[in-house]
């Protein structure tokens, strides 16, 4: 049975110019770490407004995306902008012959999003307090950044469908299931991003059975691309090319956190660190496989909610999601 009793839902948010580059190796949707970071920032802002609640997990349902990139061919490029140069920067670019060297572009991938955010919220409140907290949360989020993008009014959806709500799930399992089914219908059409570590592990074993030198990276790359294979038609004998899909579903490569590549340094001991009051560690991105799932296939709130699952002894700072547990049971 689900242990999540309260959901705070911010439906149909329009996020303009969000970061489309989720890691050094992936693009197409912001990393889930961006939404978890936004959740922590929101919790602090609520505390500053004398609303003491705990936001424990966050889920995202994507209704629409609009990548700011070229169309019309296989090679694609981001739409880049030239920001005005400061006086100091212009002076630094003056050459000895008097000419000025224009600084190069810094590539930034941007996209517009239409998303619904779902938070697992832990607090006791009356119906009136829930309504107040939900509305206050919506007002605060409207002035925040989500994955580097600005929250804008959504002209595609009526104001009633954009109203933030605090939903208390029933303790009775059957009533809870009915309530969650009604809630899922509000998130259609759309897709929720879930974690599929199991697909990556299973495919690694499959490749290693064929080639003992195969690694998890080989499996990750194999699941990240479209693979074509030649098939012979049994009746006509003609050759045809088909897309090979080892697993059903819409699988995508995603970053899920960071792994330490150095020891932990004392606060202030590393030059140019962003925060000199906390310990510092060099890290690199870690990757896994995710799946976009239609909300009507979810059976509990845990299926789409993400949370921090660090292993400090192993130097892992990563996110987790419990969709796999339900998938393995079925």
VOGU-3710 file (C-alpha; in Angstrom, 3 decimals, decimal comma):
1> xxxxxxxxxx> 0,000/0,000/0,000  1,154/3,536/-0,775  2,693/5,464/2,115  2,098/8,865/0,505  -0,957/10,455/2,106  -0,849/14,011/0,738  -0,065/15,360/-2,719  0,485/18,978/-3,653  -0,267/19,363/-7,362  0,728/22,345/-9,514
11> xxxxxxxxxx> -1,016/21,615/-12,819  -0,152/22,751/-16,342  2,752/25,085/-15,626  4,189/26,837/-18,663  7,994/27,046/-18,323  9,732/29,201/-20,908  13,378/28,734/-21,932  14,158/25,854/-19,575  17,503/24,105/-19,872  17,297/21,361/-22,502
21> xxxxxxxxxx> 20,843/20,051/-21,915  20,470/17,741/-18,926  24,092/16,510/-18,783  27,304/16,385/-20,853  25,849/13,419/-22,785  22,060/13,928/-22,874  19,572/16,524/-23,981  15,841/16,792/-24,625  14,405/17,315/-21,129  15,767/18,835/-17,899
31> xxxxxxxxxx> 17,430/16,472/-15,448  15,273/15,365/-12,527  17,899/16,894/-10,235  16,705/20,289/-11,484  13,191/19,577/-10,208  14,445/18,144/-6,908  16,580/21,249/-6,423  13,572/23,424/-7,180  11,592/21,432/-4,572  14,191/22,189/-1,881
41> xxxxxxxxxx> 14,244/25,883/-2,836  10,425/25,966/-2,677  10,450/24,397/0,786  12,775/27,147/2,039  10,615/29,862/0,517  7,522/28,383/2,152  9,322/28,357/5,507  10,203/32,031/5,009  6,471/32,671/4,519  5,724/30,908/7,869
51> xxxxxxxxxx> 4,446/27,775/6,135  6,282/24,895/7,755  5,721/21,861/5,570  8,036/19,136/4,355  8,286/18,426/0,625  9,697/14,915/0,404  9,411/13,818/-3,234  8,617/15,312/-6,610  7,169/13,944/-9,826  6,816/15,495/-13,274
61> xxxxxxxxxx> 4,172/14,893/-15,931  5,127/16,458/-19,259  2,236/17,527/-21,492  4,163/19,320/-24,238  7,720/20,304/-25,173  9,021/22,763/-27,715  12,773/22,530/-28,234  14,377/25,753/-29,414  16,310/24,046/-32,196  16,365/23,902/-35,967
71> xxxxxxxxxx> 13,929/21,614/-37,782  13,806/19,926/-41,163  16,661/17,438/-41,060  18,573/14,878/-39,049  21,344/17,285/-37,915  19,866/19,811/-35,494  21,289/22,900/-33,806  20,100/25,006/-30,886  18,862/28,546/-31,420  21,564/30,638/-29,759
81> xxxxxxxxxx> 21,448/34,297/-28,716  24,212/36,872/-28,489  24,010/38,615/-25,143  25,239/42,243/-24,914  28,919/42,533/-24,015  29,940/44,466/-20,938  32,424/47,343/-21,204  35,004/45,322/-19,304  34,627/42,367/-21,651  34,969/44,596/-24,712
91> xxxxxxxxxx> 38,173/46,115/-23,367  39,652/42,679/-22,746  39,028/41,748/-26,418  40,895/44,685/-28,018  43,861/43,364/-30,013  47,261/45,049/-30,418  46,344/46,321/-33,892  43,206/47,992/-32,517  40,764/45,391/-33,785  38,200/43,802/-31,498
101> xxxxxxxxxx> 37,788/40,036/-31,250  34,173/39,036/-30,743  33,841/36,397/-28,007  32,597/33,015/-29,142  29,122/31,711/-28,411  28,533/29,662/-25,288  26,095/26,981/-26,434  22,907/26,878/-24,387  20,054/24,539/-25,167  16,593/25,893/-24,368
111> xxxxxxxxxx> 13,074/24,526/-24,563  9,544/25,494/-23,572  7,666/23,077/-21,317  4,064/22,411/-20,349  4,299/20,330/-17,172  2,477/19,306/-14,018  4,482/19,098/-10,801  3,408/16,686/-8,054  4,939/16,916/-4,575  4,603/14,489/-1,677
121> xxxxxxxxxx> 3,893/16,833/1,218  4,068/15,936/4,904  1,993/18,161/7,196  -1,248/18,159/9,138  -3,700/20,837/8,079  -7,410/21,537/7,857  -9,210/21,857/4,543  -8,995/25,645/4,736  -5,283/25,532/5,530  -4,649/23,124/2,660
131> xxxxxxxxxx> -6,342/25,472/0,215  -4,329/28,411/1,555  -1,009/26,550/1,374  -1,716/25,318/-2,153  -2,551/28,830/-3,354  0,477/30,306/-1,586  2,690/27,660/-3,160  1,354/28,483/-6,612  2,052/32,185/-6,068  5,614/31,476/-4,940
141> xxxxxxxxxx> 6,346/29,096/-7,825  5,101/31,683/-10,342  8,106/33,813/-9,390  10,677/30,997/-9,327  12,903/29,411/-11,917  12,293/25,810/-12,916  15,283/24,159/-14,608  16,525/27,625/-15,464  13,251/28,602/-17,155  10,662/31,220/-16,245
151> xxxxxxxxxx> 7,143/30,263/-15,168  4,658/32,019/-17,441  0,846/32,112/-17,707  -0,374/29,175/-19,772  -2,744/30,449/-22,478  -3,544/26,926/-23,674  -5,342/25,915/-20,476  -8,253/27,519/-18,633  -7,470/29,106/-15,220  -9,547/26,424/-13,448
161> xxxxxxxxxx> -7,259/23,687/-14,765  -4,172/25,585/-13,544  -5,323/25,967/-9,933  -2,886/24,428/-7,377  -4,474/21,816/-5,133  -3,579/19,889/-2,006  -5,026/16,400/-2,285  -5,428/14,237/0,821  -5,627/10,560/-0,116  -7,999/8,301/1,781
171> xxxxxxxxxx> -6,646/5,773/4,271  -8,887/3,050/2,856  -7,015/1,275/0,047  -10,019/0,940/-2,277  -11,047/4,572/-1,854  -7,436/5,661/-2,288  -7,227/3,724/-5,541  -10,412/5,338/-6,875  -9,187/8,778/-5,850  -5,826/8,264/-7,544
181> xxxxxxxxxx> -7,530/7,051/-10,730  -9,554/10,268/-10,916  -6,404/12,263/-10,298  -4,483/10,476/-13,071  -7,131/11,374/-15,631  -6,427/15,053/-14,996  -2,833/14,520/-16,098  -3,820/13,248/-19,542  -2,567/13,727/-22,162  0,964/13,566/-20,850
191> xxxxxxxxxx> 3,832/11,317/-19,817  5,610/10,830/-16,490  9,335/10,119/-16,322  10,228/7,048/-14,222  13,466/5,190/-13,494  14,329/1,886/-15,203  17,614/0,757/-13,657  16,316/-2,774/-14,142  16,281/-2,428/-17,929  19,915/-1,289/-17,917
201> xxxxxxxxxx> 20,999/-4,146/-15,645  19,086/-6,744/-17,668  20,457/-5,487/-20,985  23,991/-5,494/-19,572  23,603/-9,176/-18,735  22,217/-9,868/-22,223  25,169/-8,233/-23,966  27,687/-9,905/-21,647  26,188/-13,287/-22,521  27,058/-12,532/-26,150
211> xxxxxxxxxx> 30,373/-10,785/-25,437  32,099/-11,094/-22,078  33,855/-7,755/-22,676  30,570/-5,832/-22,892  30,075/-3,195/-20,206  27,203/-1,243/-18,699  28,203/1,643/-20,975  27,668/-0,572/-24,028  24,220/-1,481/-22,734  23,382/2,169/-22,000
221> xxxxxxxxxx> 24,421/3,266/-25,493  22,556/0,368/-27,088  19,337/1,368/-25,313  19,869/5,053/-26,109  19,815/4,761/-29,884  17,675/3,370/-32,678  19,130/0,036/-33,822  18,210/-1,315/-37,249  18,568/-4,964/-38,195  18,063/-6,760/-41,483
231> xxxxxxxxxx> 15,285/-9,353/-41,688  14,517/-11,834/-44,486  10,844/-12,121/-45,377  9,877/-15,777/-44,982  7,455/-15,696/-47,918  9,059/-13,453/-50,539  12,686/-13,848/-49,486  13,172/-10,088/-49,712  15,364/-8,194/-47,287  13,909/-5,467/-45,117
241> xxxxxxxxxx> 15,252/-3,273/-42,343  13,441/-3,100/-39,022  14,024/-1,200/-35,808  15,226/-3,582/-33,104  13,548/-2,854/-29,769  14,789/-5,130/-26,986  12,103/-3,871/-24,571  8,678/-2,287/-24,952  8,110/1,274/-23,854  9,640/4,685/-24,496
251> xxxxxxxxxx> 13,136/4,317/-23,014  15,495/7,300/-22,781  18,998/7,910/-21,369  18,938/10,154/-18,291  21,367/11,502/-15,695  20,493/10,438/-12,152  23,090/12,235/-10,051  26,813/12,401/-9,416  29,675/10,162/-8,302  32,701/11,403/-6,386
261> xxxxxxxxxx> 36,058/11,387/-8,212  38,058/12,961/-5,386  38,218/13,005/-1,639  36,125/15,495/0,319  37,923/18,789/0,953  37,446/21,072/3,914  35,254/24,187/3,462  37,165/27,054/1,835  40,180/24,921/0,890  39,367/24,813/-2,862
271> xxxxxxxxxx> 39,744/28,044/-4,809  36,733/29,461/-6,680  34,243/27,129/-4,999  30,690/28,462/-5,089  30,123/28,073/-1,351  33,097/28,338/1,009  31,043/27,288/4,059  30,439/23,657/3,092  32,793/20,747/2,215  33,799/20,402/-1,434
281> xxxxxxxxxx> 34,168/17,364/-3,670  34,843/16,864/-7,370  32,180/14,720/-9,032  31,061/13,513/-12,436  27,612/12,672/-13,787  26,175/9,174/-13,504  23,600/7,850/-15,922  20,803/5,335/-16,137  17,745/4,590/-18,253  14,364/6,237/-17,791
291> xxxxxxxxxx> 10,969/5,547/-19,305  8,146/7,892/-20,254  4,942/6,328/-18,969  1,381/7,471/-19,499  -0,174/8,452/-16,138  -3,051/5,987/-16,560  -0,514/3,148/-16,182  0,606/4,312/-12,736  -0,796/2,384/-9,783  0,403/4,526/-6,865
301> xxxxxxxxxx> 1,943/7,978/-6,284  5,355/6,373/-5,620  5,477/5,278/-9,251  6,240/8,782/-10,483  7,822/10,455/-7,426  11,599/10,988/-7,231  13,660/11,418/-4,066  17,264/11,816/-2,888  18,990/8,492/-2,204  22,633/9,291/-1,400
311> xxxxxxxxxx> 25,307/6,817/-0,355  27,957/9,038/1,221  30,319/6,161/2,038  30,395/5,144/-1,624  30,537/8,765/-2,821  27,201/8,550/-4,635  24,861/11,532/-4,759  21,909/10,319/-6,765  18,149/10,292/-7,170  15,857/7,300/-7,046
321> xxxxxxxxxx> 12,330/6,341/-8,025  10,244/3,343/-6,934  8,547/2,488/-10,239  10,841/-0,532/-10,644  9,488/-2,191/-7,496  5,966/-2,227/-8,899  7,218/-3,287/-12,354  9,100/-6,252/-10,855  6,032/-7,354/-8,899  3,954/-7,423/-12,056
//
